[in-house]
Every structure is written in structure tokens, then in C-alpha cells.
Amino acid sequence: MTDPSRLRVLTVPKHTCGQCAACCASFRVGPLTDHDIERLKAAAPAVLAAMDDPPAEFLETDGYRGQTAWFLRKRNGFCVFFEGGCSVHRVAGSEAKPLACRMFPLQITKTDDGLRLGNRATCLSDAAVYRTGDGVPAPIVAAALAESAALPRAEAPAEAALLRVLGLPDVDDPMILSFLAQRPTPDEPPIVEPWLEATLGGMLEEIDSILQDGADQGIALGPTHPDSPTGKELARFRRWHGARNPERAGTWPPVPPEGVPWLIDAVKRQTFLRQYQSFPGLAWAVLAWLAAARYAAAYVTETGDGFDPARFGRVWAAWTMLLEGPRLQRALVLRPPPFE
């Protein structure tokens, strides 16, 4: 077995935060390390005293990759420490925040071949800054590596073939669909538009159910919350979809060439960092990411003066973050895949 301390990257991670707070409204804030909890408990008296509506409790446990881990509680769709911004950061400084918060979208994943490091593509700003953003500060990488010993190993099916396909010249989403469908050549990709239309309808119905449950039970909605950045992106998408030109209804063509370079890079990073582990399998995860790409591309193409890759990436990231939730995933896989 390879030395687990070996560090692997696809490219040097770059990122500039857009201050959108979408990560504060993700499904879960964590998992927290022992050091995170120590820092939070030390900072909590001052932080809670400074908040307008301090929570009674701020920690909770939940399952994580077959183990039990600590997370920050959620309230009104956001982390309990969020009041127009991070209260922990505002009162106690960035060093008091959980490592996962300071790192985002930087991700470290422990695998059999070492530690994989890179930026998740689910940040709403990623498409705008993935090539030109600031280099990740060395102290953040060092802190992540220091905590990596406590990470559970991310087991995975064979992904090497997909990464090879993603590395081919001129690859696009029809070619990836051909690979998933096990077509001998990419010349005749599977027809997926009827599946995309039916799947979107099912997911929107499930979102309505999630929102209703939130209103009835007062549960944390995560990214679907109407006040979260992803919830606002979703609301704009739904207004467009409801009023979409009838001549275009049900059509979900491939992503335009301007959006392909970032999309391929994003899918490659998501695969490399094994961000598909909450899905029933790698193929379903890639289908979800490509579905999000088709929805985002149609929306951006039809509502702008031209195709804007950064805007496309923002909508794709919002949909992809939404699809990390188990209820939307169930709605996605309710129908058989669009090919045998």
C-alpha cells in the first residue's frame, strides 16, 4: 500500500472568496475535528454574547462515512453562528472557525494512494476564479494536513477510466454520456433529453415537498432555504422554467463550447476528490452533474445576452449542492438511467 502521507493534486488549487455565504447554508457544517470543538467552546462565550439571537446549543452529531461525527447545528437554513455573516469570525477571528469553514472549497480526501487535495467545484464562485484566483494559503494546507490523520478513508469504485476520459482532448458532455452508456464510440451519444425533463419535474416536486416540510415542521432546509444563496438561484431558475418559451420546453441541448472547459475541470475535480460518495454510485453522480450542467446551460443561454461561463458555473454549483441532499438524490434515481 502507498504511504498514506503522500499528497496528490490535479492542479494547484486557486480560489478567491466571493463572500456569498452559500457554504454557510450547505446541508451540514463539518465534520468537526477535536481541535475545532476545543476552539469553538473556548470562543463560544464571547461569540454567543455578541449575537442578537444566540442558539441554546451549537453542536450535534450525525453519521459521516460510516462513523459518527460532530457538526454545527443549522438554523433558518444557515449555520447557527450565521447572523448576516459568520459571528465566530467577526468576534473571535478566522482561527476560531472550524477547519472545514476556513478551508472551503479546499477539500482533503484520504484514499489508499495517499491524500488528495483540491477545490470542490460546488462553490458558487468557482467558475469565475478557478484559473485566476488567489493561491491557497500555505497555513490552511498545513492545518488540513495536520488534521488528516483523523479522516476516514474514502473507499471508491474504479474511477481511473473516467479520469482518463475526462483527460482526453475535445471531451464534452455527450462524450461522457457515451462513456457512461458504454457506447463503443462517442459519435452517437444516448438521447437523454426526455429523461432530463422527467427527472427535473420529479426533483422540483420533491423541492416543493421539502419546502412544505420545512414550513410545517420548522426543520433546517439547507441549500433549499429561500434565503440561502442556492435557494435564491433555484427560485430564479424556477421562475424562468415556469415561463419558458413553449417552443424550447423540454429541450436540454449539450453545454456550449464556452462552458465545456470549466465543466470538464469541475467533473474531474469532483471525481478526483471522491465527492460522489453520497450517491448510489459514481455513474449516478456523473449523471447528476451532467444533468445540472444541461439545466444550467439552458437557463444561462436563454436568459442572458450571451453565454457567460461564470454564470453557468454558479447555477451549476447551486444545482450540484442541492443534489448533495438525499431527498433530491432519491428523486433523481427514481427513474431508470437514460440508457441501458
ZIFEN-V59143 format. One record per backbone hydrogen bond with DSSP energy under -0.5 kcal/mol. NH is the residue of the N-H (numbers start at 0). CO is the residue of the C=O. If there is no record, write none. Layout:
BEGIN
((NH & CO) (NH & CO))
END
This chain:
BEGIN
((1 & 111) (5 & 2) (7 & 114) (9 & 116) (14 & 133) (24 & 20) (24 & 21) (25 & 22) (28 & 71) (29 & 27) (30 & 69) (31 & 69) (36 & 32) (37 & 33) (38 & 34) (39 & 35) (40 & 36) (41 & 37) (42 & 38) (43 & 39) (44 & 40) (46 & 42) (47 & 43) (48 & 44) (49 & 45) (50 & 46) (50 & 47) (53 & 50) (59 & 70) (61 & 68) (63 & 66) (66 & 63) (68 & 61) (69 & 31) (70 & 59) (71 & 28) (72 & 57) (74 & 77) (77 & 74) (78 & 23) (79 & 72) (81 & 78) (82 & 80) (82 & 84) (86 & 80) (86 & 84) (89 & 85) (90 & 86) (91 & 87) (92 & 87) (92 & 88) (95 & 92) (96 & 93) (100 & 97) (101 & 97) (102 & 98) (103 & 99) (105 & 102) (106 & 117) (108 & 115) (109 & 151) (110 & 108) (110 & 113) (113 & 110) (114 & 5) (115 & 108) (116 & 7) (117 & 106) (119 & 104) (122 & 119) (125 & 122) (127 & 124) (128 & 124) (128 & 125) (129 & 125) (132 & 128) (135 & 12) (139 & 136) (140 & 136) (141 & 137) (142 & 138) (143 & 139) (144 & 140) (145 & 141) (146 & 142) (147 & 143) (147 & 144) (149 & 146) (150 & 147) (153 & 109) (154 & 152) (162 & 158) (163 & 159) (164 & 160) (165 & 161) (166 & 162) (166 & 163) (167 & 164) (170 & 167) (175 & 171) (176 & 172) (177 & 173) (178 & 174) (179 & 175) (180 & 176) (181 & 178) (182 & 177) (187 & 184) (188 & 185) (191 & 189) (195 & 191) (196 & 192) (197 & 193) (198 & 194) (199 & 195) (200 & 196) (201 & 197) (202 & 198) (203 & 199) (204 & 200) (205 & 201) (206 & 202) (207 & 203) (208 & 204) (209 & 205) (210 & 206) (211 & 207) (212 & 208) (213 & 209) (214 & 210) (215 & 211) (216 & 212) (217 & 213) (223 & 220) (224 & 221) (227 & 224) (231 & 227) (232 & 228) (233 & 229) (234 & 230) (235 & 231) (236 & 232) (237 & 233) (238 & 234) (239 & 235) (240 & 236) (241 & 237) (242 & 238) (243 & 240) (247 & 244) (248 & 244) (250 & 247) (258 & 255) (259 & 255) (259 & 256) (260 & 256) (262 & 258) (263 & 259) (264 & 260) (265 & 261) (266 & 262) (267 & 263) (268 & 264) (269 & 265) (270 & 266) (271 & 267) (272 & 268) (273 & 270) (274 & 269) (276 & 273) (278 & 275) (284 & 280) (285 & 281) (286 & 282) (287 & 283) (288 & 284) (289 & 285) (290 & 286) (291 & 287) (292 & 288) (293 & 289) (294 & 290) (295 & 291) (296 & 292) (297 & 293) (298 & 294) (299 & 295) (300 & 296) (301 & 297) (302 & 298) (303 & 299) (307 & 305) (308 & 306) (311 & 307) (312 & 308) (313 & 309) (314 & 310) (315 & 311) (316 & 312) (317 & 313) (318 & 314) (319 & 315) (320 & 316) (321 & 317) (322 & 318) (323 & 320) (324 & 321) (328 & 324) (329 & 325) (330 & 326) (331 & 327) (332 & 328) (333 & 329) (334 & 331))
END
